[in-house]
Amino acid sequence: LSTDLADSLPRAAAEQLQCCPIEDNGEVLTVAMLEPGDVFSIDEIQRISRKRIRPVATSHADLRQMIGRVYAGGAGSAGEAELLGDGISKSNLVNLGALNP
């Protein structure tokens, strides 16, 4: 896996959407995902990457390893504005990890 793939999808998006780009042929981005049938995540990846998405299944352990390799050395560290798109501010985000059940 090449760290050049990090340019197609910021690390924060990959971690949030539980996916990792594994191949980019220019038009189609192949993305390893825990839930390759999740159309909402696929749509979001497509919006961020501006490419057609070909999802493939992976395990949690393999995904963590792929993310570590593709985003090694800080590759794919985009600013929040780039990741979130126009019109979305940080104040509109909810950190679900901070909520208690």
C-alpha positions as CSV (number, residue, x, y, z in Angstrom):
1,L,0.0,0.0,0.0
2,S,1.3,3.4,-1.0
3,T,1.1,6.5,1.2
4,D,0.1,8.3,-2.0
5,L,-3.4,6.8,-1.4
6,A,-3.7,9.1,1.6
7,D,-4.2,12.0,-0.8
8,S,-7.5,10.6,-1.9
9,L,-9.1,10.4,1.5
10,P,-8.0,12.2,4.7
11,R,-7.1,9.9,7.7
12,A,-9.9,11.4,9.8
13,A,-12.5,10.4,7.3
14,A,-11.0,6.9,6.9
15,E,-11.1,6.4,10.7
16,Q,-14.6,7.8,11.1
17,L,-16.0,5.8,8.1
18,Q,-14.0,2.7,9.0
19,C,-12.4,2.4,5.7
20,C,-9.0,2.7,3.9
21,P,-8.2,3.4,0.3
22,I,-6.2,0.5,-1.2
23,E,-6.1,1.3,-4.9
24,D,-6.7,4.4,-7.1
25,N,-6.8,3.9,-10.9
26,G,-7.7,7.6,-11.5
27,E,-11.4,7.2,-11.9
28,V,-12.3,4.5,-9.3
29,L,-11.0,4.4,-5.7
30,T,-11.0,0.9,-4.2
31,V,-11.7,1.1,-0.5
32,A,-11.4,-1.6,2.1
33,M,-14.4,-1.3,4.5
34,L,-15.7,-3.1,7.6
35,E,-19.2,-2.6,6.1
36,P,-18.9,-2.6,2.3
37,G,-22.7,-2.5,2.0
38,D,-23.1,0.8,3.9
39,V,-24.3,3.1,1.1
40,F,-24.2,6.1,3.3
41,S,-20.5,5.7,4.0
42,I,-19.8,4.9,0.4
43,D,-21.7,8.2,-0.6
44,E,-19.6,10.1,1.9
45,I,-16.3,8.6,0.7
46,Q,-17.3,9.4,-2.9
47,R,-18.1,13.0,-1.9
48,I,-14.8,13.5,-0.2
49,S,-12.6,11.7,-2.7
50,R,-14.6,12.9,-5.8
51,K,-14.2,9.5,-7.3
52,R,-16.4,6.4,-7.9
53,I,-16.0,3.9,-5.1
54,R,-15.4,0.2,-5.3
55,P,-15.9,-1.2,-1.7
56,V,-14.3,-4.4,-0.6
57,A,-14.7,-6.2,2.7
58,T,-11.9,-6.3,5.3
59,S,-11.6,-7.3,9.0
60,H,-11.1,-4.9,11.8
61,A,-7.5,-6.0,12.4
62,D,-6.6,-5.7,8.7
63,L,-8.2,-2.3,8.5
64,R,-6.2,-0.9,11.4
65,Q,-3.0,-2.3,9.8
66,M,-3.9,-0.7,6.4
67,I,-4.7,2.7,7.9
68,G,-1.4,2.6,9.7
69,R,0.5,1.9,6.5
70,V,-1.3,4.3,4.2
71,Y,-1.3,7.2,6.7
72,A,2.2,6.6,8.0
73,G,4.1,9.7,9.0
74,G,1.1,12.0,9.0
75,A,0.0,11.4,5.4
76,G,-3.6,12.4,4.7
77,S,-3.9,14.8,7.6
78,A,-6.4,17.3,6.2
79,G,-7.9,20.2,8.0
80,E,-11.4,19.9,9.4
81,A,-12.8,22.4,6.8
82,E,-11.5,20.2,4.0
83,L,-13.0,17.1,5.5
84,L,-16.3,18.5,6.5
85,G,-17.0,20.6,3.4
86,D,-18.5,24.0,3.0
87,G,-21.1,25.2,5.5
88,I,-20.3,22.9,8.3
89,S,-18.6,24.2,11.4
90,K,-16.9,22.4,14.2
91,S,-19.7,23.6,16.6
92,N,-22.2,21.4,14.7
93,L,-20.2,18.2,15.5
94,V,-21.1,15.8,18.2
95,N,-18.4,13.6,19.8
96,L,-20.3,10.4,20.4
97,G,-17.4,9.0,22.4
98,A,-18.1,11.7,25.1
99,L,-21.7,10.6,25.6
100,N,-22.5,8.3,28.5
101,P,-25.1,5.5,27.9
